[in-house]
């Protein structure tokens, strides 16, 4: 029955049935085809509803909402201006500023597509005005946007913690060094690209010069509240003042205050549209989450995690090989499945296998999320690619080709995170 259930699930995905619906349909199949399977539809429904009745999960819609408010309120522009002010005239200074802005905005939104949309909509036209190659600019934003799910707070970290029982706070802390490391690697590639292909210093100096003409005091004051956002969110969590969920609520109110009353870039009449967008963004995640919880219960009753664990531990005998195989599997999954269902379905299966070989659950969570972050910029799903393509009108595959060197560097960092546990666990 287990094999039949998995085949049905894969077939539903292949014929483009929405993931949440595919998971829900697959969850009820065992009770329909076998009288020996003593799980009713009522149990499945209760499992689904019980799965989303979770206090930590309240952080997800709050971070989604705060990220949208910050995006509409032009916070990404404020961040980019301050970074450009200090490093814009250096070699690859503007690409550096783009990556650092993605890093900071990721610490606000917790979402990779939101980071690409917020940062890309503002920086891509500006980079083109400064003479940078359009495909390079778009690919850089698409790949750097992946930092949105690695640097804390991260929605996938919350989902992983929900699926495996790991600590959300530990996951957030563990993501800091890997996120910064990936950002540094991307900045290194940007430096190489700019050295090889050159930059239009005249255009760059003219635009950055306008920032300097405003004076450090004005630029710093304008960007101060935006820079303070991740400090408040992460500071509240790491100091123990609030839980991640409470910090997410604080993020919503703070983003509203600075966008509406400080920067005045968002009007009160705009808020209904912001709330509607947040609902449209979160509802699919909520439906997938509910269906995935029920599906994971069914897989447990079918002894799928135990079967996979026995097979993998029997087929691979060393920690090195098992982690390599898991990485390859997750990379493939990231190419064809969105992050949320991938974590909720696969984490409960693979995490026990990794722990059998002595891998810390928190480190494995980082490995899993970094793998799936690479999936954001790899076809056929590659949601970051589609977001970037919609903004730039460049075909998805053209962006993907330009992003290949950066994706390879991303993968090298993934291997470092996989085989050097201290990168993830040093601060935990």
N, C-alpha and C positions, 0 to 999 in steps of 0.2 A: 504493500500500500504506500509506503514511504516514497518509493521510486515513482509510482504513478502520480502522487501528489506533486512532487517536484517537477515532473514532466509537464503537468497541467499548468503549473505556475510559470514555467519558462515559456510555454506556448502562448499563454495569455500576454506575457510581456512582448513576445515577438510579433504578435498581431496588433500591437499598440493599444491594448486595453490599459487604461490608467493604472498606475502602480497600486494606489489605494484600493481600487476595485478588484484588481488581480489578487491582491493579498486577501481581501475579504472573501472572494469566491473560493479561493483555495482553502481557506480556513474551514468552510462548511462542507467541503467535499468528503472528508473521511466519514462523517456522521451520515452522509447520504448513501454511500456505497457499501457500508458495512454495519450490520446490526451489532457486531461485537465491539464496535467503537462507542463506548458509553459516554459520549459528550453530545449534549443537545445544543440546539441553536440558542437556547436561553443562556447556557453557560458561555457560549462564544460571545454573545452580546454583553453579558456581565463582565467578561474578561476585557472586552474592548472599552467599555465605559469605565471600569475600574482602573485601567491602564492610564487613562488621561486624567483621572481624579488624583492628581499628584501636585503637591505644593511646589517642588523644584521646577516642574514644567511650566508654572506660571511665569517664570523668567523669560521664556521664549517669546510669547506675544509682547511682553514689555520691551525686550531688546529690539524686536522687530519694529515696534511703534517708535521707540526713541531713535532708531536708525533712520526711519523715514522722515521724522521731524527734523533731524539734523541735516539730512540730505536736502529737503525742501528749504531749510533755513540757511543754506549756503555755508555750513560749517566747514565743509571740505575746502572751500575757497579760502577761508581764513587760515586754515592750517597750511595750505600750499603757499600762501603769501609769505608767511613767516619763515618757512624753510627756504623759499626762493631768495628771500632777502639776504640770508646769511651765506648760502652756498650756490646761488644761481649763476654767478660769474665764473665759477670753477669749471674745469673740464668735467663734462657729464653732470654738472650741478643741477640742471633742470630735471633730467631723469632721476637723479638722486632724490630730489624733492618730491617727485611723483611716488617713488617707492616708499619714502618715509610718510607721506600723506596717507597712502594706503595702509601703512602700518598703524598709524594713529586712528584713522577712521575705522579700521577693523576692530580697534579697541573700544569703539563706540557702538558699532552696529552689530558685531558678531556674525555678520553674513558676508559671504564672498560676492554674490551678485549685487548686493546693495552697495558694497565698496566699489565695485567696477562702475556701477551706474553713477554714484555720487561723485567719485573722483574723476572718472573718465569724461563725463559730460562737461566738466570744467577744464581739465588739463589737456585733453586731446586737441581741441581747437587752439589752445594757447601754444602747445608744442608745434603745431603746424604753422602758426604765425611766426614762430621763432626759427622756422626752416628745417625742422626735424622731419625725417621720412615718415609718412603717414602710417605705413604698415608697422614700422618699429614702435611708434608711439602707441598705437592701438594694442599691439601684442604685449608691450610692457605693462600697460594698465590691466589687461586681461589676466596676465600671470601674477602680477603683484597683488591683484584683487584676491587671489587665493589666501593671502595673509589674513583676510577677514575671518577665516574659520580656524586659524592656528593661533593667532595672538588673542589672548583673553580680553573680554568675555566672548565665548564662542558657543553658538547654538549647537553644533555637533558635539562639543564636549558635554553639554547638558544632556543630550540624548544618549551619549555613550554611558554617562554616569547612571542614567535611568535604566538602561538596558543591562548593565553589569553590576550595579551596586557600588561603583567607585565613587569617591568623594568629588563633588563638583568643584570645590575650592582647590583640591589637590590637582585636578585636571587643569584648572585655570593657571595655577602657579607653574605647572610643568610645561605649559605652552609658551612661556615667555622666551626662554633661550632658543628653542627651535624656530620660533617666529622671527626673532632678531637675526639668527644665523641665515635663514633663507633670504631675509631682506638684504643682508650684507653680500650674499652671493649674487643676487640680482643686480645690486649696485655695481659689483665687480664686472658683470657682463656689460652693463651700461657704459662703464668706463672704457672697456675694450672696444665696444661698438663705436663710441664717439671718437676714440683715437684713430680707429681704422677709417671711418667714413667722414670724419670732421664735423664741425659745428659752425653755424653762421653766427660768429661772435658779435657781429655788428647788430643783428636783430635782437640777440639775447641781451646784450648790454643796454640796448635802447629800452626794452621792456622792463628789465630788472632795474634799470636806472630810474624808471618812473616810481618804482617801489621805494628806492633810496631817497628820492626827492621828497617823499612823504615824511621821511625821518624815522629812525628806529623807535622813538617813543610812540608815535602814532600807530605804526605797524604792529608793534608789540602789544599795545593796549587793545587794538582791534582784534588781535588773535588770542589774547590772554584767556578769555572765557572758553574758547574752543580748545585750547591746549589743556585747560583745567579739567575738561570732561573726563578723559580716561583716568586722570589722577583721582577724581572723586569716586568714580565707579569702582576702580580696582583698589583704591585706598580703603574704601568702606569694607570691601570683602576681605582683603588680606589682613587688615587690622582687627578683624573680628567684630567690628561695630555692627555690621549687617550680614545677612545671608546673601547669596547671589540673587535670590528672588527679590529681596528687599532693595538691593542695590539697583536692580533693573527698574523697579518702580521709581526710585530716586532719579535714575537716568531719564525717565520720561518727563518728570516734572522739571528737572534741570534744563533739558533740551527745549521744553516749551517756554520756560522763562527767558532763556537767552535768545531764542529765535524770535519770540513775539515781542518781548519788552526791551531787550538789550540791543540786539542787532536790528530788530524791526524788519527782518527779511521775510517774516511769515505773518500774515494777517489772521485775525480771529475768524474771519469768514472762510479762510482756507482750511480750517481744522476739520470740518466734516469730510472733505475730500481726503485729507490725510488719514483720518480714522477708517474711511472706506477702503483705502489702499492697504492699510495694515490688516484689515479683516480679510481682504482678498488674498493677501500674502500668507497669512497664518492658517486660514481654514483648510487649505489642502494639506499642510503639515499636520494639523490636528487630526484630519481624517486618516491620513497614512499612519500616524502614530497609534490611533485606536485600533485600526485593522492589524498593524504589525504586532501589537501586544497580544491580540488574540491568536495571530499566526504563530508567534513564538511559543505560546502555551500548547498549541496543537503539535508543533515540532517536538516539544519536550515530551508530550504524551506518546509520540511516535518514536521516542528515543533517538531522534536525529543527532542531537549534540553528542550523545555517548557513542553512536555509530561512527560519526565523523572523527571523534577523538581517537577511538580504537584504530580506525583505518590509518589516520595520519601518524600516530605514534608507532604503529607497526610498520609503516612504509618508510618513515624517515627517523633516523636514530640520533641525529645531532641537533643541537640548538641552532647552529648556523644554517643547516639545510631547511629546517622547518620554518624559520623566519623568512628565508628566501622564497620558499613556496607560498607562504601566506602573503608576502608582499606582491608576488606576481598575480596571485588570485585577486587581491584587493585592487590592484591596478586595472585588471580586466573588469571587475565589478564597477569601479569608478567610471569606466568608459561607457557603460551601458545603463547605469542606475543612478538616480539622484542620491545625494548624501544621506538624507534623513531615513528613507526606507532601508538603505544599505546598512547603516549602523544598527538600526532596530532589529533587523532580521539576522544579520551575520555576526554581530558582536557577541550575542549569547552563545553562539556555536564555536567561534574561534578563540574567544578569550580564555575559556577553560583549557583549550589545547595549548595555548601559549604559556599559561601558568604551569602546566605539567612540565614544561621545559625550563621553568625558573624565570620566566619573563614577568616583571612586575605589571599588575593590571593597569596602573597609571601610564607606564611607558608604552604598553600595548595600545592604550587609547590614543596616545600621540602618534604612534606608528600608523594606526588605522586612519585617523583624521588627515594626516599628511598625505597618505596614499590617495584618499578620496579627494583631497584638495587638488592633486595632480589631475584627477578626473574632471575637474572644473574646466580645464583647458585642453582636454583631449576629446576628439570626436568619438562616437556620434552624438553623445549627449552634450558635454562641454558647455554648460549653461553660461559660464563667463564669456565664452567665445560668441554665443548668440547675443548676449547683452551688448558686448563690444561691437559686434557686427551691426546691430540695429542702430547704434549711435553713429557709426562711421560709414555705413553702407559698403563696407568691404566684405566680400564673401567669407564665410566661416573658415573654409579650408585655406584661404590665403593668409588669414590671421594665424591659423594653426601652424602653417609652414614657417612663418616668420618667428613663431614662438618656440620652435623645436630646440634651439640651443638653450633657452631658458628652462624649458621643461627637463632637458637632460641634466642641467645643474640642480634643478629641484630634486631630481631622482638621486643624484649623488648625495645631497644632504639627507634625503630619506634613508639611504644606506648607512650614513653616519649615525643618524638617530636610532636606527635599528640595532646596530652592533656596538654603540657606545652609550650605555644606559645613562651615564652621568649627564649627558646633554639634556635629557628630559627630567632626571630625578635630582639634579644638583640642588635645586631650590626647595624641593618638597620636604 
